[in-house]
Amino acid sequence: MHINQKDTYTILGDEQDDVIAFASYVTHIVEKFRSEEHLIIDLLKYNALTLDELLHFLMVNNSQRGAKKSFVIVNKGINYDLVPDEMIVVPTIQEAIDLLEMEAIERDLGF
């Protein structure tokens, strides 16, 4: 796993070629990051990500959001119309970072 820690967020990327195993691993290690960090999951290398594969991140997504932390998945290959409303998927890392900043502002304003 690639870990790129910044001041207010961490980007996690898969070094293998098994998105389901990566989702499982992220689910197990998220406790390490959740208390302090917003998370961006870099899945850009998966050009044909399926909804089934994406849904393996749902539990960690819900856990992270329940802790008032952002959780954004980055992927260009998914059909965005299929993504559940409770999950956020964007096509670039920069859009994920921008989204984290917007969510931080919303939390500061009490939304």
N, CA and C atoms as an extended XYZ file, in Angstrom:
333
Properties=species:S:1:pos:R:3:atomname:S:1:resname:S:1:resid:I:1 pbc="F F F"
N         0.850       -1.174        0.000 N   MET     1
C         0.000        0.000        0.000 CA  MET     1
C         0.891        1.231        0.000 C   MET     1
N         0.516        2.184       -0.833 N   HIS     2
C         1.182        3.483       -0.837 CA  HIS     2
C         0.476        4.371        0.188 C   HIS     2
N         1.237        5.029        1.042 N   ILE     3
C         0.676        5.959        2.022 CA  ILE     3
C         1.344        7.303        1.805 C   ILE     3
N         0.524        8.316        1.547 N   ASN     4
C         1.017        9.668        1.345 CA  ASN     4
C         0.309       10.566        2.357 C   ASN     4
N         0.978       10.850        3.466 N   GLN     5
C         0.361       11.645        4.526 CA  GLN     5
C         0.629       13.126        4.328 C   GLN     5
N        -0.427       13.907        4.443 N   LYS     6
C        -0.359       15.362        4.381 CA  LYS     6
C        -0.789       15.887        5.747 C   LYS     6
N        -0.867       17.195        5.899 N   ASP     7
C        -1.224       17.779        7.191 CA  ASP     7
C        -2.604       17.358        7.678 C   ASP     7
N        -3.586       17.363        6.799 N   THR     8
C        -4.957       17.107        7.237 CA  THR     8
C        -5.605       15.889        6.609 C   THR     8
N        -4.887       15.189        5.762 N   TYR     9
C        -5.460       14.011        5.118 CA  TYR     9
C        -4.363       13.023        4.743 C   TYR     9
N        -4.807       11.806        4.422 N   THR    10
C        -3.897       10.759        3.982 CA  THR    10
C        -4.445       10.146        2.703 C   THR    10
N        -3.559        9.933        1.731 N   ILE    11
C        -3.931        9.257        0.492 CA  ILE    11
C        -3.410        7.830        0.579 C   ILE    11
N        -4.309        6.876        0.409 N   LEU    12
C        -3.938        5.461        0.425 CA  LEU    12
C        -4.111        4.899       -0.978 C   LEU    12
N        -3.081        4.229       -1.480 N   GLY    13
C        -3.138        3.636       -2.811 CA  GLY    13
C        -2.742        2.173       -2.769 C   GLY    13
N        -3.294        1.416       -3.689 N   ASP    14
C        -3.054       -0.028       -3.751 CA  ASP    14
C        -1.790       -0.315       -4.540 C   ASP    14
N        -0.915       -1.146       -3.992 N   GLU    15
C         0.292       -1.575       -4.700 CA  GLU    15
C         0.070       -2.884       -5.458 C   GLU    15
N        -0.982       -3.587       -5.155 N   GLN    16
C        -1.277       -4.869       -5.799 CA  GLN    16
C        -2.293       -4.631       -6.922 C   GLN    16
N        -2.846       -5.687       -7.438 N   ASP    17
C        -3.867       -5.595       -8.477 CA  ASP    17
C        -5.145       -6.296       -8.059 C   ASP    17
N        -5.512       -6.116       -6.805 N   ASP    18
C        -6.712       -6.764       -6.281 CA  ASP    18
C        -7.474       -5.752       -5.429 C   ASP    18
N        -8.435       -5.079       -6.034 N   VAL    19
C        -9.148       -4.011       -5.349 CA  VAL    19
C        -9.946       -4.533       -4.156 C   VAL    19
N       -10.451       -5.736       -4.225 N   ILE    20
C       -11.232       -6.291       -3.116 CA  ILE    20
C       -10.326       -6.570       -1.914 C   ILE    20
N        -9.149       -7.125       -2.146 N   ALA    21
C        -8.195       -7.338       -1.054 CA  ALA    21
C        -7.745       -6.005       -0.463 C   ALA    21
N        -7.570       -5.013       -1.313 N   PHE    22
C        -7.184       -3.685       -0.838 CA  PHE    22
C        -8.287       -3.080        0.026 C   PHE    22
N        -9.531       -3.226       -0.394 N   ALA    23
C       -10.662       -2.722        0.392 CA  ALA    23
C       -10.706       -3.395        1.753 C   ALA    23
N       -10.470       -4.687        1.785 N   SER    24
C       -10.455       -5.421        3.045 CA  SER    24
C        -9.333       -4.915        3.947 C   SER    24
N        -8.168       -4.712        3.369 N   TYR    25
C        -7.030       -4.227        4.145 CA  TYR    25
C        -7.302       -2.814        4.684 C   TYR    25
N        -7.847       -1.948        3.853 N   VAL    26
C        -8.178       -0.583        4.295 CA  VAL    26
C        -9.185       -0.632        5.433 C   VAL    26
N       -10.163       -1.509        5.324 N   THR    27
C       -11.170       -1.646        6.378 CA  THR    27
C       -10.518       -2.012        7.710 C   THR    27
N        -9.505       -2.857        7.678 N   HIS    28
C        -8.832       -3.278        8.907 CA  HIS    28
C        -7.887       -2.227        9.473 C   HIS    28
N        -7.287       -1.416        8.623 N   ILE    29
C        -6.321       -0.436        9.133 CA  ILE    29
C        -6.910        0.951        9.345 C   ILE    29
N        -8.152        1.161        8.972 N   VAL    30
C        -8.720        2.510        9.040 CA  VAL    30
C        -8.744        3.052       10.471 C   VAL    30
N        -8.842        2.198       11.446 N   GLU    31
C        -8.829        2.660       12.837 CA  GLU    31
C        -7.554        3.445       13.139 C   GLU    31
N        -6.473        3.080       12.505 N   LYS    32
C        -5.197        3.770       12.700 CA  LYS    32
C        -5.272        5.223       12.223 C   LYS    32
N        -6.029        5.461       11.153 N   PHE    33
C        -6.100        6.782       10.552 CA  PHE    33
C        -7.331        7.569       10.965 C   PHE    33
N        -8.428        6.906       11.261 N   ARG    34
C        -9.725        7.561       11.408 CA  ARG    34
C        -9.748        8.652       12.451 C   ARG    34
N        -9.095        8.469       13.550 N   SER    35
C        -9.207        9.450       14.623 CA  SER    35
C        -8.554       10.777       14.261 C   SER    35
N        -7.634       10.764       13.310 N   GLU    36
C        -6.887       11.979       13.009 CA  GLU    36
C        -7.070       12.476       11.586 C   GLU    36
N        -7.317       11.606       10.665 N   GLU    37
C        -7.161       11.944        9.260 CA  GLU    37
C        -8.426       11.772        8.432 C   GLU    37
N        -8.519       12.608        7.420 N   HIS    38
C        -9.465       12.413        6.341 CA  HIS    38
C        -8.749       11.510        5.340 C   HIS    38
N        -9.489       10.655        4.657 N   LEU    39
C        -8.855        9.677        3.772 CA  LEU    39
C        -9.277        9.852        2.316 C   LEU    39
N        -8.292        9.738        1.449 N   ILE    40
C        -8.516        9.658        0.016 CA  ILE    40
C        -8.008        8.284       -0.413 C   ILE    40
N        -8.846        7.538       -1.111 N   ILE    41
C        -8.471        6.216       -1.588 CA  ILE    41
C        -8.205        6.324       -3.088 C   ILE    41
N        -6.958        6.133       -3.473 N   ASP    42
C        -6.539        6.262       -4.862 CA  ASP    42
C        -6.722        4.938       -5.593 C   ASP    42
N        -7.760        4.889       -6.430 N   LEU    43
C        -8.034        3.704       -7.249 CA  LEU    43
C        -7.907        4.038       -8.737 C   LEU    43
N        -7.084        5.012       -9.059 N   LEU    44
C        -6.936        5.440      -10.448 CA  LEU    44
C        -6.420        4.345      -11.360 C   LEU    44
N        -5.668        3.418      -10.839 N   LYS    45
C        -5.096        2.367      -11.691 CA  LYS    45
C        -6.141        1.348      -12.139 C   LYS    45
N        -7.312        1.367      -11.551 N   TYR    46
C        -8.384        0.452      -11.930 CA  TYR    46
C        -9.275        1.128      -12.969 C   TYR    46
N        -9.015        0.828      -14.239 N   ASN    47
C        -9.735        1.476      -15.334 CA  ASN    47
C       -11.151        0.963      -15.515 C   ASN    47
N       -11.457       -0.184      -14.975 N   ALA    48
C       -12.781       -0.775      -15.143 CA  ALA    48
C       -13.341       -1.192      -13.786 C   ALA    48
N       -13.344       -0.284      -12.834 N   LEU    49
C       -13.860       -0.563      -11.486 CA  LEU    49
C       -15.361       -0.835      -11.571 C   LEU    49
N       -15.793       -1.909      -10.940 N   THR    50
C       -17.220       -2.259      -10.952 CA  THR    50
C       -17.892       -1.761       -9.675 C   THR    50
N       -19.205       -1.695       -9.724 N   LEU    51
C       -19.962       -1.302       -8.547 CA  LEU    51
C       -19.729       -2.287       -7.408 C   LEU    51
N       -19.690       -3.574       -7.708 N   ASP    52
C       -19.443       -4.592       -6.679 CA  ASP    52
C       -18.105       -4.343       -5.975 C   ASP    52
N       -17.071       -4.027       -6.750 N   GLU    53
C       -15.761       -3.747       -6.163 CA  GLU    53
C       -15.812       -2.487       -5.305 C   GLU    53
N       -16.479       -1.467       -5.798 N   LEU    54
C       -16.600       -0.212       -5.055 CA  LEU    54
C       -17.321       -0.424       -3.724 C   LEU    54
N       -18.342       -1.250       -3.730 N   LEU    55
C       -19.136       -1.470       -2.510 CA  LEU    55
C       -18.348       -2.138       -1.393 C   LEU    55
N       -17.204       -2.713       -1.698 N   HIS    56
C       -16.357       -3.277       -0.649 CA  HIS    56
C       -15.778       -2.183        0.247 C   HIS    56
N       -15.845       -0.941       -0.188 N   PHE    57
C       -15.376        0.192        0.609 CA  PHE    57
C       -16.508        0.839        1.409 C   PHE    57
N       -17.729        0.342        1.278 N   LEU    58
C       -18.880        0.968        1.919 CA  LEU    58
C       -18.782        0.980        3.440 C   LEU    58
N       -18.347       -0.112        4.044 N   MET    59
C       -18.268       -0.168        5.503 CA  MET    59
C       -17.275        0.862        6.045 C   MET    59
N       -16.102        0.950        5.440 N   VAL    60
C       -15.111        1.922        5.902 CA  VAL    60
C       -15.578        3.339        5.581 C   VAL    60
N       -16.285        3.519        4.468 N   ASN    61
C       -16.865        4.812        4.141 CA  ASN    61
C       -17.814        5.261        5.250 C   ASN    61
N       -18.723        4.381        5.635 N   ASN    62
C       -19.703        4.722        6.667 CA  ASN    62
C       -19.045        4.956        8.026 C   ASN    62
N       -18.045        4.180        8.348 N   SER    63
C       -17.319        4.339        9.602 CA  SER    63
C       -16.609        5.692        9.642 C   SER    63
N       -15.953        6.019        8.573 N   GLN    64
C       -15.217        7.276        8.489 CA  GLN    64
C       -16.168        8.470        8.588 C   GLN    64
N       -17.249        8.430        7.849 N   ARG    65
C       -18.221        9.530        7.871 CA  ARG    65
C       -18.902        9.627        9.237 C   ARG    65
N       -19.125        8.491        9.879 N   GLY    66
C       -19.705        8.500       11.218 CA  GLY    66
C       -18.799        9.172       12.230 C   GLY    66
N       -17.501        9.166       11.971 N   ALA    67
C       -16.523        9.818       12.851 CA  ALA    67
C       -16.296       11.271       12.444 C   ALA    67
N       -17.152       11.790       11.544 N   LYS    68
C       -17.054       13.182       11.065 CA  LYS    68
C       -15.759       13.435       10.310 C   LYS    68
N       -15.299       12.437        9.597 N   LYS    69
C       -14.104       12.546        8.763 CA  LYS    69
C       -14.490       12.277        7.308 C   LYS    69
N       -13.797       12.913        6.407 N   SER    70
C       -14.067       12.736        4.987 CA  SER    70
C       -13.467       11.434        4.472 C   SER    70
N       -14.121       10.882        3.472 N   PHE    71
C       -13.663        9.665        2.813 CA  PHE    71
C       -14.032        9.794        1.346 C   PHE    71
N       -13.026        9.891        0.487 N   VAL    72
C       -13.251       10.101       -0.940 CA  VAL    72
C       -12.470        9.054       -1.725 C   VAL    72
N       -13.116        8.466       -2.696 N   ILE    73
C       -12.479        7.499       -3.580 CA  ILE    73
C       -12.205        8.179       -4.914 C   ILE    73
N       -11.018        7.946       -5.451 N   VAL    74
C       -10.641        8.538       -6.731 CA  VAL    74
C       -10.552        7.430       -7.770 C   VAL    74
N       -11.396        7.546       -8.817 N   ASN    75
C       -11.398        6.562       -9.894 CA  ASN    75
C       -12.095        7.159      -11.107 C   ASN    75
N       -11.552        6.877      -12.279 N   LYS    76
C       -12.149        7.358      -13.533 CA  LYS    76
C       -12.964        6.283      -14.239 C   LYS    76
N       -12.824        5.035      -13.838 N   GLY    77
C       -13.423        3.935      -14.580 CA  GLY    77
C       -14.825        3.536      -14.162 C   GLY    77
N       -15.304        4.053      -13.050 N   ILE    78
C       -16.627        3.666      -12.555 CA  ILE    78
C       -17.713        4.474      -13.262 C   ILE    78
N       -18.869        3.899      -13.419 N   ASN    79
C       -20.029        4.635      -13.917 CA  ASN    79
C       -20.585        5.423      -12.724 C   ASN    79
N       -20.411        6.733      -12.737 N   TYR    80
C       -20.786        7.570      -11.592 CA  TYR    80
C       -22.276        7.525      -11.286 C   TYR    80
N       -23.091        7.194      -12.266 N   ASP    81
C       -24.533        7.094      -12.038 CA  ASP    81
C       -24.884        5.917      -11.127 C   ASP    81
N       -23.985        4.935      -11.032 N   LEU    82
C       -24.235        3.752      -10.203 CA  LEU    82
C       -23.763        3.910       -8.765 C   LEU    82
N       -22.963        4.923       -8.487 N   VAL    83
C       -22.376        5.102       -7.155 CA  VAL    83
C       -23.474        5.475       -6.155 C   VAL    83
N       -23.558        4.757       -5.037 N   PRO    84
C       -24.559        5.100       -4.016 CA  PRO    84
C       -24.359        6.523       -3.497 C   PRO    84
N       -25.452        7.155       -3.107 N   ASP    85
C       -25.405        8.543       -2.648 CA  ASP    85
C       -24.497        8.749       -1.448 C   ASP    85
N       -24.340        7.738       -0.600 N   GLU    86
C       -23.527        7.907        0.602 CA  GLU    86
C       -22.023        7.807        0.332 C   GLU    86
N       -21.661        7.461       -0.899 N   MET    87
C       -20.243        7.368       -1.247 CA  MET    87
C       -19.878        8.515       -2.196 C   MET    87
N       -18.625        8.958       -2.089 N   ILE    88
C       -18.143       10.015       -2.968 CA  ILE    88
C       -16.998        9.468       -3.800 C   ILE    88
N       -17.165        9.535       -5.123 N   VAL    89
C       -16.137        9.113       -6.061 CA  VAL    89
C       -15.898       10.268       -7.022 C   VAL    89
N       -14.644       10.653       -7.166 N   VAL    90
C       -14.265       11.731       -8.069 CA  VAL    90
C       -13.169       11.224       -9.007 C   VAL    90
N       -12.976       11.901      -10.156 N   PRO    91
C       -12.020       11.391      -11.142 CA  PRO    91
C       -10.556       11.797      -10.941 C   PRO    91
N       -10.265       12.750      -10.059 N   THR    92
C        -8.867       13.168       -9.879 CA  THR    92
C        -8.541       13.379       -8.401 C   THR    92
N        -7.271       13.271       -8.094 N   ILE    93
C        -6.801       13.530       -6.723 CA  ILE    93
C        -7.089       14.976       -6.342 C   ILE    93
N        -6.880       15.909       -7.275 N   GLN    94
C        -7.118       17.322       -6.967 CA  GLN    94
C        -8.577       17.577       -6.609 C   GLN    94
N        -9.503       16.934       -7.316 N   GLU    95
C       -10.918       17.080       -6.970 CA  GLU    95
C       -11.197       16.501       -5.587 C   GLU    95
N       -10.538       15.423       -5.229 N   ALA    96
C       -10.713       14.837       -3.898 CA  ALA    96
C       -10.219       15.810       -2.829 C   ALA    96
N        -9.076       16.432       -3.065 N   ILE    97
C        -8.532       17.399       -2.104 CA  ILE    97
C        -9.469       18.594       -1.982 C   ILE    97
N        -9.969       19.090       -3.096 N   ASP    98
C       -10.921       20.207       -3.073 CA  ASP    98
C       -12.176       19.834       -2.291 C   ASP    98
N       -12.650       18.617       -2.488 N   LEU    99
C       -13.837       18.154       -1.773 CA  LEU    99
C       -13.592       18.083       -0.271 C   LEU    99
N       -12.403       17.618        0.130 N   LEU   100
C       -12.063       17.583        1.554 CA  LEU   100
C       -12.121       18.981        2.152 C   LEU   100
N       -11.606       19.956        1.423 N   GLU   101
C       -11.618       21.336        1.908 CA  GLU   101
C       -13.042       21.866        2.027 C   GLU   101
N       -13.901       21.549        1.054 N   MET   102
C       -15.300       21.987        1.124 CA  MET   102
C       -16.018       21.332        2.299 C   MET   102
N       -15.785       20.044        2.511 N   GLU   103
C       -16.425       19.364        3.636 CA  GLU   103
C       -15.932       19.918        4.965 C   GLU   103
N       -14.663       20.293        5.053 N   ALA   104
C       -14.136       20.884        6.280 CA  ALA   104
C       -14.840       22.208        6.573 C   ALA   104
N       -15.067       23.001        5.555 N   ILE   105
C       -15.780       24.276        5.727 CA  ILE   105
C       -17.199       24.018        6.198 C   ILE   105
N       -17.869       23.045        5.588 N   GLU   106
C       -19.233       22.704        5.989 CA  GLU   106
C       -19.280       22.253        7.444 C   GLU   106
N       -18.305       21.437        7.873 N   ARG   107
C       -18.281       20.998        9.272 CA  ARG   107
C       -18.058       22.185       10.198 C   ARG   107
N       -17.188       23.106        9.820 N   ASP   108
C       -16.924       24.291       10.637 CA  ASP   108
C       -18.166       25.165       10.764 C   ASP   108
N       -18.990       25.169        9.725 N   LEU   109
C       -20.233       25.960        9.743 CA  LEU   109
C       -21.399       25.219       10.401 C   LEU   109
N       -21.171       23.954       10.755 N   GLY   110
C       -22.188       23.192       11.451 CA  GLY   110
C       -23.155       22.435       10.565 C   GLY   110
N       -22.832       22.234        9.316 N   PHE   111
C       -23.698       21.484        8.409 CA  PHE   111
C       -23.451       20.016        8.508 C   PHE   111
